Amino acid sequence: MSQVSNTSCMYTKVRNCSGGTRTFTYLGKHGKTLADNETYLHPGNLITELAAKTSKRDFDALCRSLDDHHSLEIISTPAVHLYDLTRGETQILALEGGDLGMADPCWKSDYSSVFNDDE
């Protein structure tokens, strides 16, 4: 049976690991307040988006959250999508048990989380 397609592989997932409730001004349009261990999904690649802004203020704040304060953890960023000309299909890079391989993208109607590292 097919799974319902989704777009989860197109988001950056972050987690508040500060030990308490904290507001991250660079998340969302006007900042997001996250409880300890709460996650947030940001559409697209948060790192690329903040780095591309004219002002470096938000990018620097993200770096401080990751490096200096250890208050935020990046769980995942959007998947790397690659088109296989031989197979005529798109696959994403996937990591499982320390092995790098490929899997179907989340948005395919026949999405499968089956990991394949031997092709």
C-alpha positions, 0 to 999 in steps of 0.5 A: 500500500502506498504512503501519502506523499508529503513534503517533509524532506523539503524543510529544515528541522531544528530543536531547542536544546537550551534546557528551557523555553527560548525565543529564536528571533531568526525562525519564522517571520517574527521569531519563534518561541520554543519550549525545551526539546520542542522542534520547529520545521522551517520551509527550505534551507534555513542556513542558506536563507539566512546566509543570503540576506543582506544583513548578517545579523540573523545568520550570526545569531544562528551561529551563536545559537549553535556554537556559543550557546549550544541552545539550538540543534539542526536535526535535518536540512532539505534533502539533496535531490539527484536525478538518475538518468539511467533509471529516469527517477529522482532519489535523495541522499539518505544516511542510515547506520552511518552508511550513505545511500539513497531513498525515494523523495518524500514527495513521490506518491509511491514514497518509501523510506526504504534505504538503499546503499548498494547501487 
